[in-house]
Amino acid sequence: MEFYPKLALDIKGRFVIPSYQRGYRWGKQEVTRLLDDIYERAGTGQNYCLQPIVVKKIEEDRYELIDGQQRLTTIYLILKAIQKNMAVEVPYSMEYETRRDSAGYLDTLDPEHKNEYIDFRYIYDAYRHIDDWFGQDVNTAFMRRMDIFTLLMKQVQVLWYEADAGEDSHELFSRMNIGKIPLTNAELVKALFLNRGAANGTEGNPLQSQIAAQWDNLERELHDESLWAFLTNADAEKYDTRLDLLFDFFTSDRTDRKDKYAIFFELSRLLKEKYSGSSSELWRDIYEYFLQLREWFGDNGLYHRAGYLSTVNGDFPISRILNETRDMGYDDKIDWLDGKIADEVSLGGDDAETEGRLRELSYLKDRTKIENILLLMNVRTTANSGDMSRFPFNRYKSKKGGWSLEHVHAQHSEGLIRREQWVEWLTENARGLEAVSGEKPEVRQLLGVIYDYLDKNDDGIPGARLTQIIFNDLREKTTQFLTDERMSDEDLHSISNLALLGFKDNIVLSNSLFETKRQKIIDMDSCGVYVPVCTRNVFMKYYTPAGANQPHYWSGEDRGAYLDRILSIVYNINKV
């Protein structure tokens, strides 16, 4: 089989539509969409890539058209409509095994015979929709016809897929129409490297064997979730193969990024224009490009900086970072990355203004900024741990898990209005009360009341006697024992009361008070659940001065110490 791109007006010959295919069935929507998509390219220089045309040669210049009848017929009709104003040639013809009159009707498009067969009706209606699309104004219609013809001649491409002579056409048609032909960019690109030699009678040569082995190795390496998450924010399921990401990066400066097969067409163009047909030289550059990516992944300084920047700013994918730092030395790369990162977390002004604006950030309106700041704090803390630790971008970007902002201390729970919610809140925070009870009889007394209300009734329902009034009273008393001071709403939603945590873990902690959350964080950490390093430090009170450290409450002094550490790690502002 052969794969290669071909301009629409380079399609020549006679195409036979076999009996197992239905007739032409495109309507106004499909025809209009095709013309609109092509016309979008006018003046842009961008190619438009049609879906594959799959054929099998019958004899010289005569092909069995296995897939692509609708597209090829529509292009034919577009050219017939252009002939109204311009002397252009339709470079191919179409024959029908069981509907022989259709070939003649394609040529005449006689409105008097349009209702003789259903196929004639579809063909004629499509032609009229095309003619209407060009418009009724003579001059405008002429210019649009000229533009479309020029685009068909220079920018509209098809993927020409020529099946082997021995392949069963009917079986191939069936497989294609139930999605079992892997016409992905990666498969087509693979054909550029591994089928070209076979076509020239050099199948099995050492170079092809080397490319095939490297191909499989690259695909395997890109299944390393740590590497994948460093390279991209995209879900791997978006790509047919992991290698598609590598080819996407390698052709990242292509003008056309919209069409399904744009990567294949761009690599085909590079092979022809830049590499003079040498697939080995093109593959060498692709492979060396991957080695650069892997080098950045392996270097902790580049890994943490580039990984962070590409994570928080979609305008700086790893491919752009590599391109913009290509000619820099290592230290210059570090400086460039640090500068871009500083821009991401900048709050403006001098040190005093930065501190003031940091305090003013609120969970209610600045979530993205706060998350970016705390993410950088976690990345830098991990990178500076001194034991070659690496921040797990794959965990941070996990579709199933993901991270979100968690209130360190959540004293408000006014949204809890169902008995199930009251039971859950009291059960969770009773654990915090247990931790602070010690020799405090008033706390033990409150616990007794809570457990009494949480007991199941005769029907096995826990908390059946709870009402909103009773819950509010128990919640208020619990909050008083687990809070050394009442936070204002500003403090509650400030960055000094926020930390990053896995989304599922965040849901589990929900509205719990500090001590309850601290106990749960200890449990999660001991069970191997990943807790971000700075979140663990917050709940373990590592940022609080030893003399002021009391483990059960999240006080104003705790929040101040945490804020100072954010200033130090993220902004290099060290308060004396």
C-alpha positions, -999 to +999 in steps of 0.1 A: +000+000+000+011+036-005+003+067+014+010+102+002-006+136+000-019+148-033-034+182-044-071+179-054-064+189-090-036+164-093-062+136-090-065+121-125-079+091-141-112+071-142-128+061-109-151+031-107-177+031-078-184-006-071-218-020-066-215-026-029-215+012-022-246+033-020-249+063-043-241+100-037-259+113-006-243+146+005-268+174+012-267+212+017-250+209+052-221+187+040-215+207+008-217+241+025-193+230+053-167+217+027-169+250+007-167+271+039-137+251+052-118+255+019-127+292+016-113+299+051-078+292+036-081+320+010-052+344+015-037+324+045-014+300+027-027+272+049-035+239+033-069+222+037-066+184+041-095+162+030-102+128+045-085+099+027-093+088-008-088+050-009-083+033-043-071+002-059-056+002-094-075-018-120-054-007-149-034+023-160-053+055-150-083+034-139-091+028-102-117+012-080-128+039-056-131+021-022-136+051+000-141+088-008-170+088-032-188+116-015-158+139-014-146+131-049-181+136-064-185+169-045-151+182-059-163+172-093-196+191-089-176+222-076-155+221-107-187+218-128-201+249-111-169+268-117-171+260-154-201+284-156-176+313-154-142+298-162-128+275-188-115+248-164-111+211-168-124+184-145-093+161-145-110+128-136-142+110-144-165+087-124-181+054-134-208+034-116-210-004-118-247-006-112-259+030-119-242+036-153-265+065-162-251+084-132-218+091-150-236+107-179-258+127-155-228+140-137-217+156-170-250+171-181-267+179-147-299+183-166-327+196-143-354+179-164-341+145-155-332+151-119-362+131-106-356+100-127-334+083-100-328+092-063-290+094-072-298+121-098-318+141-073-289+141-047-264+150-074-285+178-088-294+193-054-258+193-043-248+211-075-275+237-069-263+242-033-228+248-046-240+272-072-260+291-046-230+292-023-211+312-050-238+338-049-260+356-074-240+387-079-220+381-111-188+397-101-188+383-066-196+348-079-168+350-104-142+360-078-154+332-054-152+307-082-117+318-090-106+317-053-120+282-049-104+270-081-070+284-070-074+268-036-082+234-052-051+238-074-027+249-047-039+242-011-066+216-010-049+182-004-062+146-001-045+117+015-041+093-013-042+057-001-035+031-028-042-004-016-022-034-028-035-051-058-042-084-039-062-068-012-099-076-011-118-044-019-151-053-003-134-064+029-113-032+030-144-011+025-162-028+053-132-024+077-129+012+069-166+019+075-166+003+110-134+022+120-109-007+119-084+009+095-059+028+116-055+059+095-040+079+123-012+105+119+012+081+136+004+052+112+007+074+082+040+089+094+052+054+100+045+046+064+068+075+054+097+058+071+090+021+069+070+016+037+091+038+014+120+015+014+098-015+008+083+002-022+118+006-036+127-031-031+147-026+000+124-041+025+142-053+056+172-031+053+192-023+086+181+013+086+144+004+085+150-021+113+167+006+134+138+030+128+112+004+137+130-004+169+134+032+179+098+039+170+086+012+194+110+024+221+098+061+218+062+050+221+070+030+252+090+058+268+061+082+262+039+059+282+058+070+313+032+092+329+058+113+346+074+122+312+040+127+296+028+151+323+061+170+320+056+174+283+019+183+281-012+193+299-033+173+274-050+140+283-032+111+266-066+099+254-067+129+230-040+112+209-043+081+189-007+072+199+017+088+223+041+095+194+015+119+179+026+143+207+062+141+195+052+148+159+029+176+171+059+192+189+083+186+160+059+204+136+047+230+161+054+259+138+032+245+110+007+270+096-022+245+096-030+230+130-067+223+124-071+194+101-070+158+113-040+148+091-022+181+093+009+166+111+012+139+084+009+165+056+035+188+072+060+160+077+054+149+041+061+185+030+093+187+051+104+153+037+101+166+002+112+202+005+137+202+034+151+167+034+150+160-004+132+128+002+156+114+027+134+098+053+164+087+073+176+123+078+141+134+088+138+105+113+172+114+127+161+149+135+128+137+150+147+113+172+173+139+183+144+162+191+130+136+215+165+132+231+163+170+238+130+166+255+143+137+275+174+157+285+152+185+299+131+159+317+162+144+333+176+177+345+160+188+378+166+225+373+150+225+338+124+199+347+109+219+376+110+253+359+098+242+325+073+218+340+058+246+361+057+272+334+040+249+308+016+237+335+002+271+344+005+289+311-008+272+280+010+297+258+043+281+269+042+244+259+075+226+262+079+228+224+078+266+225+102+267+255+127+245+236+124+267+205+129+300+224+159+287+244+175+267+215+206+289+212+210+297+250+236+282+273+224+264+304+226+294+328+208+316+303+180+290+300+176+290+338+175+328+339+149+329+310+127+304+328+129+322+361+119+354+344+088+338+328+079+322+361+083+355+380+058+370+355+033+343+363+032+350+400+039+387+399+016+409+420+033+441+410+052+467+430+081+465+455+084+440+483+060+458+506+034+461+479+038+424+470+032+414+506+001+436+508-013+423+476-006+387+486-027+393+518-055+407+497-058+377+474-091+359+481-104+324+474-136+340+462-121+359+433-084+349+428-084+311+428-063+306+397-036+331+410-036+315+444-033+280+430-004+291+408+014+306+437+009+276+460+019+252+431+051+271+427+058+269+464+053+231+463+075+227+432+103+248+446+101+231+480+103+197+463+132+208+440+152+223+469+148+193+493+183+182+485+175+145+479+169+147+441+131+147+447+110+155+418+077+172+418+050+148+405+034+168+377+015+137+367-003+137+400-011+173+398-025+170+362-043+137+369-077+137+353-091+113+379-075+131+409-064+166+402-057+192+428-078+221+442-076+247+469-085+235+504-093+257+534-069+248+561-095+257+587-132+258+576-153+272+604-184+279+583-208+251+576-241+269+571-247+250+539-253+218+557-291+213+558-297+175+555-295+150+583-269+130+564-246+161+563-251+168+600-241+132+609-211+133+587-199+167+601-204+157+637-187+123+631-157+139+615-152+167+640-158+145+670-124+130+661-109+165+665-126+169+699-111+136+710-076+149+702-081+180+724-102+165+752-073+155+775-083+166+810-111+190+798-144+177+812-164+202+792-151+187+760-157+151+771-192+162+781-198+176+746-185+144+730-210+124+751-239+146+738-227+143+702-223+105+704-257+102+720-273+121+690-253+100+665-266+067+679-288+047+656-325+045+664-345+012+663-347+015+626-309+016+623-308+053+613-280+073+628-288+109+640-325+104+637-332+129+665-310+157+650-327+188+639-313+220+623-314+238+656-297+210+676-270+206+649-263+243+648-259+243+686-235+213+686-216+227+656-212+261+674-199+244+706-175+221+686-161+251+667-155+270+699-134+241+713-115+236+680-108+273+673-088+296+694-102+327+677-131+335+653-118+342+618-131+370+597-143+361+562-113+379+548-089+357+568-110+326+561-106+330+523-071+344+523-040+326+509-028+321+545-057+297+551-054+278+518-034+248+507-034+225+477-048+190+480-060+162+458-096+169+446-110+137+460-092+142+493-105+178+494-141+164+491-134+140+519-122+168+542-150+191+531-161+215+560-140+200+587-122+221+613-084+222+615-078+195+640-101+171+622-083+178+589-049+174+606-059+139+618-071+129+583-039+143+567-018+122+591-039+091+581-036+098+544+001+103+546+007+072+566-014+052+541+007+063+512-018+088+498+002+116+481-001+148+502+017+179+486+048+187+507+037+222+516+002+210+526+017+184+549+040+211+563+010+233+570-009+207+589+022+195+608+029+232+618+064+231+603+062+268+594+051+279+629+079+291+653+085+264+679+076+286+709+042+294+695+034+259+683+001+245+696-010+216+674-048+217+675-057+251+662-049+272+631-042+305+647-034+340+635+003+334+643+002+302+623-013+320+593+013+348+596+042+323+597+028+305+566+024+337+547+060+346+555+072+313+541+052+319+509+069+353+505+103+337+511+099+307+487+079+322+459+090+359+460+124+356+477+112+382+502+127+374+536+113+394+566+137+402+593 
